[in-house]
Amino acid sequence: MTQQISPEIAARMAPKGYYLGLRIRFAFPATEFNALPQGWIDLYSREKFFFGDPAMRWSYAHSGATRWSALRADDPLGIIDRAAPFGLRYGAVAAFSETNGLRSYGLFFRSGREYEQGELDVLAAHLAELHGRLAPPTTLTAAEIVVLERIKAGIRIKQIAHEQGVTEGAIKQRLKNARAKLGASNGTHAAAIATQYGLI
């Protein structure tokens, strides 16, 4: 289900590291990838930079991409300057939002030069593509969702069949169909994926 940035994009446009927060509902991403230097991660966490990070503020209010340096005026904690010793001298921020508020953002870094507009456009498009790839399937039936809810609750197939007034074979088929649609290895995995998507 998860898909991180393509190796080509990482090598060419984020050789110093990147962070992806994908399909964020409220403040929590369904999937995240952090390929930033560990020293920077430690400092960022210790200093609680998230709450003052101009890149985070920008990503909540915009779609598209911008240079990190363009956010310098909105950086009272000096986060941009404090990242430079970790090789994060030039950065790009990309964001994508759906009309329902579900969003994704990415931070991309290198040390050699600023990002050009064409590169920003590529990063924004790549982020939007990753966001779309992680969209939940829309083909789960109501009956399949009920089975997943009951599996998540720890109910056995025999009991689910009794509750639903159908055969165990019918419940097994619904679960098999749901697993295939979600790309899950078993029923518990399918229920976990459906929960992550907010389907149950």
Secondary structure, 3 states (H helix, E strand, C coil): CCCCCCHHHHHHHCCCEEEEEEEEECCEEEEEEECCCHHHHHHHHHCCHHHHCHHHHHHHHCCEEEEHHHHHHHCCCCHHHHHHHHCCCEEEEEEEECCCCCEEEEEEEECCCCCCHHHHHHHHHHHHHHHHHCCCCCCCCHHHHHHHHHHHCCCCHHHHHHHHCCCHHHHHHHHHHHHHHHCCCCHHHHHHHHHHHCCC
